[in-house]
Amino acid sequence: MPKFIFVVGGVMSGVGKGTSTASIGKLLESKGYHVTAVKIDPYVNVDAGTMNPIEHGEVFVTDDGDETDQDIGSYERYLDTTIYKDNYMTTGRVYQTVIERERALGYNGRCVQVVPHIPEEVIRRLQNAAKKAKADIVMVEVGGTVGEYENILFMEAARMMKLKRPKDVLFILVSYLPIPGRLGEMKTKPTQHAARTLNSVGVQADFLVARSERAIDEARKRKMSVFCNMAPEDIISSPDVESVYRVPMIYDEQKVAEKILKKFGLRVKKNTLSNWKKWADSITTLDRPVNIAVIGKYFETGDYILSDVYFSVIESLKHASWANGRKPVLTWLNSEEYERDPKKVRELSKYDGVVVPGGFGSRGVEGKITAIRYVREQNIPYFGLCYGMQLAVIEFARNVLGIADAHTAEVNPKTSNPIIHIMPGQEKNIASNRYGGTMRLGAYPCVLTRGTKVAKAYGVKEISERHRHRYEVNNDYRQQLEGAGLLIAGLSPDKRLVEIVELKDHPFFVGTQFHPEFKTRPMKPHPLFNAFIAAAIKARE
Ligand code: GLN
């Protein structure tokens, strides 16, 4: 029987519930257990593919083509494993299954009710995820914070599981303890309320992860113990850290895995965190920087700048920088600035390398093309991901081939030179408003061209990478592009789809139709990010 650990949030979002979930999973794995992790996203959307990334963050794509929450990416990176569709659910997805089952007479004419049928479907999905992953322990992260209307049915599912199998289910409350600047004191009240709110849905937390700027002191631990109804040693201190990859070690110092296993009646079978620890320690000592600019458009929300949309890109850049012995210094630039003032693009010469990540629609596109032209002409290492690849091909067509109106049909459907055009079969989807889950999604094989920089970086002939797009390079222009020096460095096995382009006479100018950022690992950076950072360092020197 697998064990389930539900991780719920208190007080507010954004305090690192995903990192806590992944870190505890990592820690339990290091003690000899096979761990998987599930994300519950309480939105009514069926998947994250249709959610505005500024509101919801990155859309993380799995090998089997699911469009999920960015936390799934954290689980893959910490647990160094591949996570599939089964490990992600939303309110919309759960209801969709129940309704489809009802329409197929799957409930044999019974009245289908929100309770118990919705929680039962949640439980079925959790058990299925455990079985598919052959997990000993399943971490289940419940999105949102306790007390929200949206996650109540998921909490009900968790409560029902605990009732049935009390020894196999635990709850961890990850809550925030603010230290208001004016007071200078850590306040526990909001978290006391969170623990009580959790009680009101019939759940008692077994552990409290006390997230705060600083470590929680003994006095507050004792106080929280009384108010949150748990032993002081089950309150885990989780202060802000410079690198999130240190969190498993911080938990290990407090014997979190031992305490969890004890409650489950399990023992420590192994201790394999030392490699991770060595690595996490080593990256904090790096001080020579590598300066990388990421040019996007999904950064600003109100008065604030957020980079969550490009979460995996950022992690990939960090992993690769560390592997190259450098401290990553990342800067977010808004491409619309280069539309307002094209001369501003010269600021890019300050950076060792430039990335244009994935994107959709017309906003900021001309600014990105201006930036790509600059880095191509100035020999600044460039890495284009998905849209960043398509726009690089457009830039090349416009400014090297002299096709002035070269464009993507996504932005200008009427252009006489659609260098990037819609993929076969996709018109139907758009014409009938079938947008959800209909892009070219998930892992596809790609054959590399011998002698290219990317073939050298990968060191193999065939690769598999994850995709999320509706448009592609138009094969009618392939000969012209190649003739002018744009190498087709990777193709689908049937040679129909351009998956990678690369420039011959440039320190590093690579664009991928796929999203390499989804396959980076802390200690095993993605080969193309690795090569890009190495080129960026070399170009500067
Ligand atoms: N908008 C482009 C397409 O749909 C690129 C998508 C992306 O960058 N993920 O093809």
Residues whose N, C-alpha, C, O or C-beta is under 5 A from the ligand:
A	BS01	LIG	G358 G359 F360 G361 L385 C386 Y387 R468 H469 R470 Y471
